[in-house]
């Protein structure tokens, strides 16, 4: 019965005080929803992402280059064999190469297939289970003579073959090469390591020994052909640091035995989880802190509301006590009312969380690795509910206990309006100071990210991205010899430029502008080839005549490449200004020669110098995760080779267009299919759209942090307004007396404004100290902005002060409208 009485009383409270209930429920509901969303994300990143067996012992193996000792580069197949034979730290090592997509040519139109070329141990390391069929056998990966077999992903099997039950044993043709399907992976399997570079889901897996025959990329048996990454499983008791020490010994042996190919390079061991998800650690921690701040600010607001409500109900509590209600009964009633607020706020918070998770799931499908599964985790939900209930009850317990101990004679004899103690006023003020401080920390963080994002998206890339349509074509069939590829590129560029709406067409590859590209390790003539300091690593681009002009990159000196710069002519190149300075400081680079470390080992003569272009100088969070400094690595080094002399199989085409890009895209596909019906055209997008998508993760982080900061600003301002409004309403007699004694309305206005300004300034000081300490974790997320940028700190502080003073003005103005006679008479 007592429980029902408490419930009915709580429902009456909801009806009697709709304003109080609405503000309290909205404030807490938003806090609960924000925390549930972000903690679900954190659980997905930190706990649930690595579903592979013994995922904490899986490592990512890569190559460190001069100037990039943190790793991330590719190593060679011979180096992989040396690692397998010489290491003492791993149970199993596997290598993979995800360069070289193929085309499924069994249908009416070619379909692009994303391939991961792997050693058989790869599937075992990742605990891959098969829906039908089997994995690769060890004998199927004989180098250069591997069996022509393929394993399909579940999604590709369903999409292209309708889930055919007879798929195992069927022969399919990839880039016109026959391969027998031996298995299909389970739907739940996600090949996250294979998606590291391109980020696209893997459609099929092929033995690594077939990669050269199918793609024609550099023969992996050559110690110069660095195309592989690796994953490994540590032996029990072995740490990553110990494995790295083991690899240091291997590095030294390889450098001594093969100084021309392995000297200056290192094999680097990192946690696979860190390599896949490290870019999300700092953003998630940042958002966790922001969501907790929102909940704390909301709880502080509710605590102030409860304190104010307690003061207003002192006479009510005194009357109840006089009629026989015990202190325990009064405390239980107030706690029951708080529980009602918890239930209502929880319902709102769960609704917000479900909508937010659904939105993140849709967004994450494009921008997040497949190993991160966005869902409303039930344990996170339970934890959020318990935390929110505990928080509200904790903040409500104090007022409940105080309210249950009201002095009856004092409460009934004194004015209800003056029954606020100094201690309670101090508590309310301290809560406001904390709210303002927490809001400032969030606002400063959002301000830094906003300024960083603005600089990122407005950086001068050194070339014109407007109306530049980019696409990819893979010339992987055996018949595409270098001469045939050159002929194809020449004919393609001529036909594309003849299309309506096309201003110019550029062959550009193998790396897409604005994304990761291939490199050339060059040794200027006259330097010691065995000295790692002689190596200059530059981004490599294969271009056709007029490509630099089409991209808007000025040619400063020398001449452009021509189609006559083919395999029968001396090897030539155009270098960027920064590359020229690195290779020949203080000298004229024209006519100078450098030796690329690779298969040909022939000198290349510089025929031109181009202006610096930041073709890959847009910050990505994944760069920061592997230690690449924000800001695009300083001046980018570029080397432009004639396509006729370095005819890549992976061809990027950049087309300057005007008019309807969709119609032009269809016309381009028609041209390519008319030239070669088995070639798929893929990855078609305007470069500006591509760069915007590349910035998606940074944009989302900035937007979410900014939203949290604005919410914190609103809640802090609301709390300040509430405290001052309550103080004015409780001090009407004091205001009346002051006016009766001669105080002007302006003086009363300034008095109340001064009190609000004092609380705000105290909060600003508290917040500035917190921001200086906490925003340092954001350094890796910032582009061209210091974590202690004074303009951001001063600007945000001024903004918060202005909003806070605006919130103070209404209560202050209300204080000037007190009628002295009415105020004195009502007392």
Helices and strands as residue ranges (DSSP letters): H 2-16, H 18-46, G 55-57, E 58-65, E 68-73, E 75-76, H 77-86, E 90-97, E 102-104, E 111-113, E 115-118, H 121-125, E 130-133, G 138-141, E 149-152, H 154-161, E 171-174, E 177-185, G 193-195, E 204-207, G 208-210, H 211-215, E 226-234, H 240-257, H 259-262, E 266-271, H 272-312, H 314-322, H 327-367, H 378-403, H 408-413, G 416-418, H 422-458, E 468-474, H 482-497, E 502-509, E 518-524, G 532-534, E 535-543, H 547-551, E 555-558, E 572-576, H 577-583, E 593-596, E 603-610, H 621-625, E 638-642, E 650-657, H 661-675, E 682-686, H 687-694, H 696-730, H 732-740, H 745-774, G 775-781, H 790-815, H 820-826
